[in-house]
Amino acid sequence: SGHTDKLFGKTVVISGVFEKYSREEYKQMIERNGGKNTSSISAKTSFILAGANMGPSKYEKAQKLNIQIVNENEFLNMIE
């Protein structure tokens, strides 16, 4: 798919194990759509792209900071 700005200004953390694409492919999708990847969750995180087995500490931190957790299908719909 081409480049869009659907994720412009968004910072995304990828966590867990995915079925449809590899983490590397998801990173590329985020960047192609104008977003940024970061590995650690902070107040600046826009949302977390979460697969299976997301780390419990990451999940807790997301809850605490009230950060949206998005699954694969929701993410793919976002950038469609």
N, C-alpha and C positions, 0 to 999 in steps of 0.2 A: 504493500500500500504506500501511497505517497506521503508527503509531509503536510501536516495540518497544524493549527495552533490550538487544538481542542484542549490541550493540557498546559497551555501557556501560563507561566508563573506558578505552576504547581510543583510541589516537591513530594516525591513518592518514595515510600520504603517498600521493598519487595521482601516478603517473608514466607517461608513454608515451601512446600513441594507442589509442583504444578503438573497437570495432566496434558493440557493442550499444547503448550509451548514451553521451552526452557526458560529459566530465569534470564539468561543472556538475551533471548529473543524479546522477552518482556521489557528488558532494559532498553533495547533498541526501539521498541514501539513507543515507549515513554518519550525517549529523546526525539524520535521522528515527529511526535505530536507536540513538541515544544516544552515538554516537562523535564524535570531534573530528577535524577536518582540520588537517594542518599541511603546510607546503610543504617544510620541510627535514628530513632524516633525522637523528635523534639517538638516543641510548641509550633515550630514552623512547618511541620509535616502536614501536607494537605490531606492525604489519605494513605492507607496501607493497602497494597495489593497482597492479599493473603491467600495462600494455598493451604493444603492440608498440613497438619503438624506445625502450625505457627507456634513459635516459642512462647511459653506461658508468661515469661517476663515481658516480652514485647507486647503481648495481649494486655497485660495489666497496665503497662505504661500507656498504651493507646486508650484504655478505658479512663485512666486517671486524667489524661490530657484531652479527653473527649474527641478523639480523632476517628474519623470514619474508617471502617474496615470494609474493603470492597473485594468480592471474590472474582475469579477469572471471568465468569460470564458477564458480570456487571461491568468489569473493566473493558471487556471487548465491546460491549454495547456503547460505553462512553465514547470510544474512539472510532466507532463505526462511521 
